[in-house]
Amino acid sequence: MSTRLPKNEQGLRLGYTTGSCAAAASAAAVQMLLTGTEVTEAVIDTPKGISLVLDIEQIFMQEHRVRCAVRKDAGDDPDITDGICIYAVAESSGQPGVHIRGGIGVGTVTRPGLDQPVGEAAINHVPREMITREVQRVIHALDADEVHTGICITIEIPDGVELAAKTFNPRLGIEGGLSVLGTSGIVEPMSEDALKRTIRAELSMRRAEGNQRVVLVPGNYGLDFLRESYKIDADTAVKCSNYIGDAVDMAGALGFTELLLVGHIGKLVKLSGGIFQTHSRQADARIDLLVSAGVRAGVSGEILRQLFDAVTTEDALQILDEHQALQAVMAAVKERAVYYLQQRAGEQMQARVVLFSNRFGEL
């Protein structure tokens, strides 16, 4: 029975990565290829220092080829790959060493700046190291080094073609399937870290393509606005979700010289208060900051009191528009947002902001 990992300090159960699944399936497939005997579980060591015992499923054995799978368990992490099977196909190779390829459902890298070179299967370097180590361990344990000098491993994720469309992979330049990931072998249910890694990977790819300017958008609203208002291809922008500060830091560290942040007023008004993590759980001061901007713009106390009763930022903008105060207040919001954004970006990167509203368009 597969290892069921414990919970972390937040009470969320750990899981194991697609890289761990691929390594375990590869080890089992090689053992069956060399011995001709069916294997129902595999034991692997993860870079995290945790050993895993993983069940082997869907075994198909031939004289010179073995295919089997390990089912992914992401623990309590909201991982799109949870429950799918990661397959490994083991075959003898005429070339010495362990050779790793991507099969159906494993994406191919099509743009520079990612973990693997263009044209390679999107199997990151740590999973590759894990697969190689576990396969070599099996070969050594069976004292088969002299007989089997070369093994070819093909990783397959049949569900990967369909699932990849629901991930960042197409935007990152990974076509045709999912990535085989994992730096520790263990899934720690911290989706924030996973998202930040994705943001950095996309920024890194754009920098590797020679870009010195970058457009950030918190989400799909920003992408739609770029496409509809400016006729800009949404694929040229990087989605940063609520992690605006982290994305700005990453862009600076990667050497971008210009940054444009485009977003809905409900999100980016928070920048005018120096708030760079914009999830409502972290800071929900939208109306307060609009009122503050109204004070700086000289708006009357009666209008400001009306703003406090607004449920959404769009409603607040409607009130300001009705009193011919929208332009002045938006100028005050933008001035402070640019101030804080430029402070975060530093001297090496010029920062600009575009604020928009679904009701009023560009503000």
C-alpha positions as CSV (number, residue, x, y, z in Angstrom):
1,M,0.0,0.0,0.0
2,S,1.4,3.4,-1.0
3,T,2.9,5.6,1.7
4,R,0.3,8.0,3.1
5,L,2.2,11.0,4.2
6,P,1.6,13.0,7.4
7,K,0.2,16.5,7.8
8,N,2.2,19.7,8.0
9,E,2.0,22.4,10.7
10,Q,-1.1,23.8,9.1
11,G,-2.9,20.5,9.3
12,L,-2.6,19.8,5.5
13,R,-1.6,16.4,4.3
14,L,1.6,16.1,2.3
15,G,1.7,14.4,-1.1
16,Y,4.3,13.3,-3.6
17,T,5.3,14.9,-6.9
18,T,4.9,13.7,-10.5
19,G,8.7,13.4,-10.4
20,S,8.5,10.8,-7.5
21,C,5.8,8.9,-9.4
22,A,7.9,8.8,-12.5
23,A,11.0,7.7,-10.6
24,A,9.0,4.9,-8.8
25,A,7.4,3.7,-12.0
26,S,10.7,3.7,-13.8
27,A,12.4,1.7,-11.1
28,A,9.6,-0.9,-11.1
29,A,9.6,-1.1,-14.9
30,V,13.3,-1.7,-15.0
31,Q,13.1,-4.4,-12.3
32,M,10.4,-6.2,-14.2
33,L,12.3,-5.8,-17.5
34,L,15.5,-7.4,-16.0
35,T,13.9,-10.1,-13.9
36,G,10.7,-11.0,-15.8
37,T,8.9,-11.0,-12.5
38,E,5.9,-8.7,-11.7
39,V,6.5,-6.0,-9.1
40,T,3.6,-4.5,-7.2
41,E,5.4,-1.7,-5.3
42,A,8.6,0.4,-5.5
43,V,10.6,2.1,-2.8
44,I,12.4,5.3,-3.6
45,D,14.2,8.0,-1.7
46,T,13.2,11.6,-2.3
47,P,15.5,14.7,-2.2
48,K,13.5,15.8,0.9
49,G,15.0,12.8,2.7
50,I,11.6,11.0,2.9
51,S,11.4,7.4,1.6
52,L,8.2,6.4,-0.2
53,V,6.7,3.1,-0.9
54,L,4.4,3.5,-3.9
55,D,2.0,1.0,-5.5
56,I,2.6,-0.1,-9.1
57,E,-0.5,-0.2,-11.3
58,Q,-1.5,-1.1,-14.9
59,I,1.5,-3.4,-15.6
60,F,2.1,-4.6,-19.1
61,M,5.1,-6.9,-19.6
62,Q,6.8,-8.0,-22.8
63,E,10.1,-9.6,-23.4
64,H,11.9,-6.4,-24.2
65,R,9.5,-3.8,-22.9
66,V,7.7,-3.1,-19.7
67,R,5.1,-0.4,-19.0
68,C,3.6,0.4,-15.6
69,A,2.2,3.3,-13.6
70,V,2.1,5.1,-10.2
71,R,-1.0,7.1,-9.3
72,K,-0.3,10.6,-8.1
73,D,-1.3,11.6,-4.6
74,A,-1.0,15.4,-4.1
75,G,-2.2,15.2,-0.5
76,D,-4.3,18.3,0.4
77,D,-2.7,20.4,-2.3
78,P,-5.2,21.6,-5.0
79,D,-3.1,20.0,-7.7
80,I,-4.6,19.3,-11.2
81,T,-2.6,16.1,-11.4
82,D,-4.0,14.5,-8.2
83,G,-5.2,11.0,-8.9
84,I,-3.8,10.6,-12.4
85,C,-1.4,7.9,-13.5
86,I,2.2,8.6,-14.4
87,Y,3.6,5.8,-16.6
88,A,7.1,4.7,-17.3
89,V,8.1,2.5,-20.2
90,A,11.5,0.6,-19.8
91,E,13.4,-0.8,-22.7
92,S,17.0,-1.9,-23.3
93,S,19.2,0.7,-25.1
94,G,22.2,0.2,-27.3
95,Q,23.8,3.2,-25.6
96,P,25.3,3.0,-22.1
97,G,23.5,4.8,-19.3
98,V,20.0,5.8,-18.5
99,H,18.2,7.7,-21.3
100,I,15.0,9.6,-20.4
101,R,12.4,10.7,-23.0
102,G,8.9,12.1,-22.9
103,G,6.0,10.2,-24.3
104,I,2.3,11.0,-24.8
105,G,1.0,13.7,-22.4
106,V,4.5,15.0,-21.5
107,G,5.0,18.5,-22.8
108,T,7.8,19.6,-25.1
109,V,9.8,22.8,-24.3
110,T,9.4,25.3,-27.2
111,R,10.8,28.5,-25.7
112,P,14.1,29.3,-24.0
113,G,14.4,30.2,-20.3
114,L,12.8,27.1,-18.7
115,D,14.4,24.2,-16.8
116,Q,15.1,22.2,-20.0
117,P,16.4,23.3,-23.4
118,V,14.2,23.9,-26.3
119,G,13.1,20.7,-27.9
120,E,13.5,18.6,-24.8
121,A,10.7,16.9,-22.9
122,A,9.4,19.0,-20.0
123,I,10.9,16.7,-17.4
124,N,12.8,18.9,-15.0
125,H,16.3,18.2,-13.9
126,V,15.5,17.0,-10.4
127,P,12.9,14.3,-11.6
128,R,15.5,13.3,-14.2
129,E,18.1,12.9,-11.5
130,M,15.6,10.9,-9.4
131,I,14.7,8.6,-12.3
132,T,18.4,8.0,-13.1
133,R,19.3,7.3,-9.5
134,E,16.5,4.8,-8.9
135,V,17.0,3.0,-12.2
136,Q,20.8,2.6,-11.5
137,R,20.0,1.4,-8.0
138,V,17.8,-1.4,-9.4
139,I,20.5,-2.4,-11.9
140,H,23.2,-2.5,-9.2
141,A,21.0,-4.4,-6.8
142,L,20.3,-7.1,-9.4
143,D,24.1,-7.2,-10.3
144,A,23.1,-6.5,-13.9
145,D,25.6,-3.7,-14.6
146,E,27.7,-5.8,-17.1
147,V,24.7,-7.2,-19.0
148,H,22.5,-4.2,-19.2
149,T,24.7,-1.1,-19.9
150,G,21.9,1.0,-21.3
151,I,18.2,1.6,-20.4
152,C,15.7,3.9,-22.1
153,I,12.9,5.3,-20.0
154,T,9.9,6.9,-21.6
155,I,7.6,8.8,-19.2
156,E,3.9,9.0,-20.3
157,I,0.9,10.9,-18.9
158,P,-2.1,9.9,-21.0
159,D,-4.3,12.5,-19.3
160,G,-1.7,15.2,-19.7
161,V,-2.8,16.4,-23.2
162,E,-6.2,17.4,-21.9
163,L,-5.1,18.6,-18.5
164,A,-2.3,20.8,-19.9
165,A,-4.9,23.2,-21.4
166,K,-6.0,24.0,-17.8
167,T,-2.4,25.0,-16.7
168,F,0.1,27.7,-17.4
169,N,2.1,25.4,-19.7
170,P,0.9,26.7,-23.1
171,R,1.8,30.3,-21.9
172,L,5.2,29.1,-20.7
173,G,6.1,27.6,-24.0
174,I,5.5,23.9,-23.1
175,E,3.3,22.3,-25.7
176,G,1.5,19.0,-25.9
177,G,1.2,18.0,-22.3
178,L,2.2,18.5,-18.7
179,S,5.5,19.0,-17.0
180,V,7.1,16.4,-14.7
181,L,8.1,18.5,-11.7
182,G,9.3,18.5,-8.2
183,T,12.4,19.7,-6.4
184,S,12.0,17.8,-3.2
185,G,9.9,14.8,-4.3
186,I,7.2,15.8,-1.8
187,V,4.2,18.0,-2.5
188,E,3.8,20.5,0.4
189,P,0.3,22.0,0.2
190,M,1.5,25.5,-0.3
191,S,0.0,26.5,-3.6
192,E,1.3,30.1,-3.1
193,D,4.9,28.9,-3.5
194,A,3.9,26.9,-6.6
195,L,2.3,29.9,-8.2
196,K,5.3,32.1,-7.4
197,R,7.6,29.6,-9.1
198,T,5.3,29.7,-12.2
199,I,5.4,33.5,-12.3
200,R,9.2,33.4,-12.0
201,A,9.5,30.8,-14.8
202,E,7.3,32.9,-17.1
203,L,9.3,36.0,-16.4
204,S,12.6,34.1,-16.9
205,M,11.4,32.8,-20.2
206,R,10.5,36.3,-21.5
207,R,13.9,37.7,-20.3
208,A,15.7,34.8,-22.0
209,E,14.0,35.8,-25.2
210,G,15.8,39.2,-25.0
211,N,12.9,41.3,-23.6
212,Q,13.8,44.2,-21.4
213,R,10.2,45.4,-21.0
214,V,7.5,43.3,-19.2
215,V,3.7,43.7,-18.8
216,L,2.2,42.3,-15.6
217,V,-1.5,41.7,-15.0
218,P,-3.1,40.3,-11.9
219,G,-5.5,38.1,-13.8
220,N,-7.9,37.5,-16.7
221,Y,-9.5,41.0,-16.4
222,G,-6.2,42.5,-17.3
223,L,-5.5,40.2,-20.2
224,D,-9.0,40.9,-21.6
225,F,-8.4,44.7,-21.2
226,L,-5.1,44.5,-23.1
227,R,-6.6,42.6,-25.9
228,E,-9.8,44.6,-26.3
229,S,-8.6,48.1,-25.5
230,Y,-5.0,48.1,-26.9
231,K,-5.2,45.1,-29.4
232,I,-2.2,43.7,-27.5
233,D,-1.7,39.9,-27.6
234,A,-2.6,38.7,-24.1
235,D,0.3,36.1,-24.4
236,T,2.8,38.9,-24.1
237,A,1.7,39.7,-20.5
238,V,2.6,37.7,-17.4
239,K,-0.1,36.9,-14.9
240,C,1.0,37.6,-11.3
241,S,-2.2,37.0,-9.4
242,N,-2.1,38.7,-6.0
243,Y,1.7,38.5,-5.8
244,I,2.4,41.8,-7.3
245,G,5.3,42.7,-5.0
246,D,6.9,39.3,-5.6
247,A,6.5,39.6,-9.3
248,V,8.1,43.1,-9.3
249,D,11.0,41.8,-7.2
250,M,11.5,38.9,-9.7
251,A,11.4,41.2,-12.7
252,G,14.0,43.5,-11.2
253,A,16.3,40.5,-10.3
254,L,16.0,39.2,-13.8
255,G,17.2,42.5,-15.3
256,F,14.1,44.0,-16.9
257,T,14.4,47.7,-17.3
258,E,10.7,48.7,-17.8
259,L,7.6,47.3,-16.2
260,L,3.9,48.1,-16.9
261,L,1.3,46.9,-14.5
262,V,-2.2,46.7,-15.9
263,G,-5.2,45.9,-13.7
264,H,-8.7,46.5,-12.4
265,I,-9.1,49.3,-10.0
266,G,-10.5,46.9,-7.4
267,K,-7.2,45.2,-7.2
268,L,-4.7,48.0,-8.0
269,V,-6.2,50.6,-5.8
270,K,-4.5,48.7,-3.0
271,L,-1.1,49.7,-4.4
272,S,-2.0,53.3,-3.6
273,G,-1.6,52.3,0.1
274,G,1.7,50.4,-0.5
275,I,-0.1,47.0,-0.4
276,F,1.6,44.5,-2.7
277,Q,-0.1,41.3,-1.7
278,T,-3.6,42.1,-2.9
279,H,-5.7,39.1,-1.8
280,S,-8.7,40.3,0.3
281,R,-7.6,38.0,3.1
282,Q,-4.4,40.0,3.4
283,A,-5.8,43.5,2.9
284,D,-9.2,44.7,1.9
285,A,-8.8,48.5,2.1
286,R,-10.2,49.4,-1.3
287,I,-12.9,51.9,-0.2
288,D,-10.7,53.4,2.5
289,L,-8.0,54.1,0.0
290,L,-10.5,55.6,-2.5
291,V,-11.7,57.9,0.3
292,S,-8.1,58.8,1.1
293,A,-7.5,59.7,-2.6
294,G,-10.7,61.7,-2.5
295,V,-9.3,63.7,0.5
296,R,-6.1,64.5,-1.5
297,A,-8.2,65.4,-4.5
298,G,-10.3,67.9,-2.5
299,V,-13.6,66.0,-2.7
300,S,-16.3,67.2,-0.3
301,G,-17.0,65.4,2.9
302,E,-20.6,64.5,1.8
303,I,-19.2,62.7,-1.3
304,L,-16.6,60.9,0.8
305,R,-19.4,59.7,3.2
306,Q,-21.2,58.3,0.2
307,L,-18.1,56.4,-0.8
308,F,-18.0,54.6,2.5
309,D,-21.5,53.2,1.7
310,A,-20.3,51.8,-1.6
311,V,-20.2,48.0,-1.7
312,T,-17.7,47.7,-4.6
313,T,-15.1,49.9,-6.2
314,E,-17.3,50.1,-9.3
315,D,-20.1,51.5,-7.2
316,A,-17.7,54.0,-5.7
317,L,-16.5,55.1,-9.1
318,Q,-20.1,55.6,-10.1
319,I,-20.6,58.0,-7.2
320,L,-17.5,59.9,-8.1
321,D,-18.5,60.1,-11.7
322,E,-21.9,61.5,-10.8
323,H,-20.2,64.3,-8.9
324,Q,-17.6,65.0,-11.6
325,A,-14.8,63.9,-9.3
326,L,-13.7,60.6,-10.9
327,Q,-10.8,62.0,-12.9
328,A,-9.3,63.9,-10.0
329,V,-9.6,60.9,-7.6
330,M,-8.1,58.5,-10.1
331,A,-5.2,60.8,-10.7
332,A,-4.6,60.8,-6.9
333,V,-4.8,57.0,-6.8
334,K,-2.4,56.6,-9.7
335,E,0.1,59.0,-8.3
336,R,0.4,57.0,-5.1
337,A,0.3,53.6,-6.8
338,V,3.1,54.6,-9.1
339,Y,5.1,56.0,-6.2
340,Y,5.0,52.8,-4.2
341,L,5.5,50.6,-7.3
342,Q,8.6,52.6,-8.3
343,Q,9.9,52.4,-4.8
344,R,9.6,48.6,-5.0
345,A,11.0,48.4,-8.5
346,G,14.1,50.4,-7.6
347,E,16.2,52.7,-9.8
348,Q,17.1,50.0,-12.3
349,M,13.6,49.5,-13.6
350,Q,11.0,52.1,-14.6
351,A,7.5,51.3,-13.5
352,R,4.1,52.4,-14.9
353,V,0.5,51.6,-14.0
354,V,-2.7,51.4,-16.0
355,L,-5.9,51.3,-14.0
356,F,-9.2,50.4,-15.5
357,S,-12.8,49.7,-14.6
358,N,-15.3,47.4,-16.2
359,R,-17.8,50.2,-16.3
360,F,-15.7,53.2,-17.2
361,G,-12.8,51.7,-19.1
362,E,-9.3,53.1,-18.7
363,L,-9.1,55.4,-15.7
